[in-house]
């Protein structure tokens, strides 16, 4: 994808590539890992909205995403090295 990419999300919200870059960074049009669940191998990319959005659920413990949860099999898995903006592209669940 290039900087002139228009994703489904951008069409629905009338967002420009420049605006996406402002909020998500210059590489906003690239899905960042992990791209599949290590348990059930489900595709975690959000094809309905397009990049940078993904489907995994971030489990928040003490105000940080401690691990991910697969929306298909509900198994938890460890976060890889933090990817800039990755916490913003996922659904957030606060767990006490």
C-alpha positions as a Markdown table, in Angstrom:
| # | Residue | x | y | z |
|---|---|---|---|---|
| 1 | Unk | 0.0 | 0.0 | 0.0 |
| 2 | Unk | 1.1 | 3.5 | -0.7 |
| 3 | Unk | 0.5 | 6.9 | 0.9 |
| 4 | Unk | -2.4 | 7.4 | -1.6 |
| 5 | Unk | -4.2 | 4.3 | -0.3 |
| 6 | Unk | -7.8 | 4.7 | 0.6 |
| 7 | Unk | -9.1 | 2.0 | 3.0 |
| 8 | Unk | -12.8 | 1.1 | 3.8 |
| 9 | Unk | -12.4 | 3.0 | 7.1 |
| 10 | Unk | -11.2 | 6.1 | 5.3 |
| 11 | Unk | -14.1 | 6.0 | 2.9 |
| 12 | Unk | -16.7 | 5.7 | 5.7 |
| 13 | Unk | -15.1 | 8.5 | 7.8 |
| 14 | Unk | -14.0 | 10.8 | 4.9 |
| 15 | Unk | -10.4 | 10.6 | 6.2 |
| 16 | Unk | -7.4 | 11.5 | 4.0 |
| 17 | Unk | -4.1 | 9.6 | 3.8 |
| 18 | Unk | -2.4 | 12.7 | 5.4 |
| 19 | Unk | -4.8 | 12.6 | 8.4 |
| 20 | Unk | -4.0 | 8.8 | 8.8 |
| 21 | Unk | -0.3 | 9.6 | 8.8 |
| 22 | Unk | -0.8 | 12.4 | 11.3 |
| 23 | Unk | -2.5 | 10.0 | 13.8 |
| 24 | Unk | -0.8 | 6.6 | 13.0 |
| 25 | Unk | 2.5 | 7.6 | 11.6 |
| 26 | Unk | 4.0 | 7.5 | 8.1 |
| 27 | Unk | 3.7 | 3.7 | 7.9 |
| 28 | Unk | 0.0 | 3.6 | 8.8 |
| 29 | Unk | -0.9 | 1.6 | 5.7 |
| 30 | Unk | 1.0 | -1.5 | 6.9 |
| 31 | Unk | -0.5 | -4.1 | 9.2 |
| 32 | Unk | 1.9 | -4.6 | 12.1 |
| 33 | Unk | 2.4 | -8.0 | 13.8 |
| 34 | Unk | 1.3 | -10.3 | 15.1 |
| 35 | Unk | -0.9 | -11.0 | 12.1 |
| 36 | Unk | -2.2 | -14.4 | 13.2 |
| 37 | Unk | -3.2 | -16.1 | 16.4 |
| 38 | Unk | -0.5 | -18.4 | 17.6 |
| 39 | Unk | -3.2 | -20.8 | 18.9 |
| 40 | Unk | -5.8 | -21.1 | 16.2 |
| 41 | Unk | -3.9 | -19.3 | 13.4 |
| 42 | Unk | -6.9 | -16.9 | 12.8 |
| 43 | Unk | -6.0 | -13.9 | 10.6 |
| 44 | Unk | -5.9 | -10.9 | 13.0 |
| 45 | Unk | -6.0 | -8.2 | 10.3 |
| 46 | Unk | -9.2 | -6.2 | 10.2 |
| 47 | Unk | -10.1 | -6.5 | 6.5 |
| 48 | Unk | -13.4 | -4.7 | 7.1 |
| 49 | Unk | -11.6 | -1.4 | 8.0 |
| 50 | Unk | -8.2 | -2.0 | 6.5 |
| 51 | Unk | -4.8 | -1.1 | 7.9 |
| 52 | Unk | -3.7 | -0.2 | 10.5 |
| 53 | Unk | -6.6 | -1.7 | 12.3 |
| 54 | Unk | -6.5 | -5.3 | 13.7 |
| 55 | Unk | -8.9 | -7.6 | 15.5 |
| 56 | Unk | -7.0 | -8.8 | 18.5 |
| 57 | Unk | -8.1 | -7.5 | 21.9 |
| 58 | Unk | -5.6 | -5.9 | 24.2 |
| 59 | Unk | -6.0 | -6.9 | 27.9 |
| 60 | Unk | -5.1 | -4.0 | 30.1 |
| 61 | Unk | -3.5 | -4.6 | 33.5 |
| 62 | Unk | -2.2 | -1.7 | 35.5 |
| 63 | Unk | -2.7 | 0.8 | 32.6 |
| 64 | Unk | -0.7 | -1.2 | 30.0 |
| 65 | Unk | -1.6 | -3.8 | 27.5 |
| 66 | Unk | -0.2 | -7.0 | 29.2 |
| 67 | Unk | -1.2 | -9.5 | 26.5 |
| 68 | Unk | -3.5 | -10.0 | 23.5 |
| 69 | Unk | -6.6 | -12.1 | 23.2 |
| 70 | Unk | -7.8 | -13.7 | 20.0 |
| 71 | Unk | -11.4 | -12.7 | 19.1 |
| 72 | Unk | -11.9 | -16.2 | 17.5 |
| 73 | Unk | -10.6 | -18.7 | 20.0 |
| 74 | Unk | -10.5 | -16.4 | 23.1 |
| 75 | Unk | -6.9 | -17.6 | 24.0 |
| 76 | Unk | -4.5 | -15.2 | 25.4 |
| 77 | Unk | -1.0 | -14.7 | 23.9 |
| 78 | Unk | 2.0 | -12.7 | 24.8 |
| 79 | Unk | 2.7 | -9.4 | 23.2 |
| 80 | Unk | 5.7 | -9.3 | 20.9 |
| 81 | Unk | 8.0 | -6.4 | 21.0 |
| 82 | Unk | 5.9 | -3.2 | 21.3 |
| 83 | Unk | 5.0 | -1.8 | 17.9 |
| 84 | Unk | 4.4 | 1.9 | 17.8 |
| 85 | Unk | 0.6 | 2.5 | 17.8 |
| 86 | Unk | -0.2 | -1.1 | 18.2 |
| 87 | Unk | -2.2 | -0.5 | 21.4 |
| 88 | Unk | -4.3 | 2.0 | 19.6 |
| 89 | Unk | -5.3 | -0.3 | 16.8 |
| 90 | Unk | -7.0 | -2.9 | 19.0 |
| 91 | Unk | -10.0 | -3.2 | 21.2 |
| 92 | Unk | -9.1 | -2.4 | 24.8 |
| 93 | Unk | -10.5 | -4.5 | 27.7 |
| 94 | Unk | -9.7 | -3.4 | 31.2 |
| 95 | Unk | -9.3 | -6.4 | 33.5 |
| 96 | Unk | -9.2 | -5.8 | 37.3 |
